[in-house]
Amino acid sequence: QVQLVESGGGLVQPGGSLRLSCAASESISIYVMGWYRQAPGNERELVARVTRGGGTNYADSVKGRFTISRDNAKNTVYLQMNSLRSEDTAVYYCNGQLGGGIVNYWGQGTQVTVSS
């Protein structure tokens, strides 16, 4: 069982930036890693994903503002969030997947609040 621990959330003003980190308890090199978010009353949604080979994809709402990256040597995944908006407010979860979701690991989540 891989343990995922997120950090870096907090309160930021609109237009600001945050960098989320997700530290894994063991190697992540074989996993597709992603960041999801869930706002109150909404379903959990994919924000960004990075494949084992480094390919990325993003939700349309964050394209051009967020960047996902992975450092397999440090067993860590990052989400750089720029130009934050109030609608980015949510709990952000780190995810690791194998086999299209047959194996699925989640972190405990970190709160991001964008407000003036």
Secondary structure, 3 states (H helix, E strand, C coil): CCCEEEECCEEECCCCCEEEEEEECCCCCCCEEEEEEECCCCCCEEEEEECCCCCEEECHHHCCCEEEEEEHHHCEEEEEECCCCHHHCEEEEEEEEEHHHCEEEECCCEEEEECC
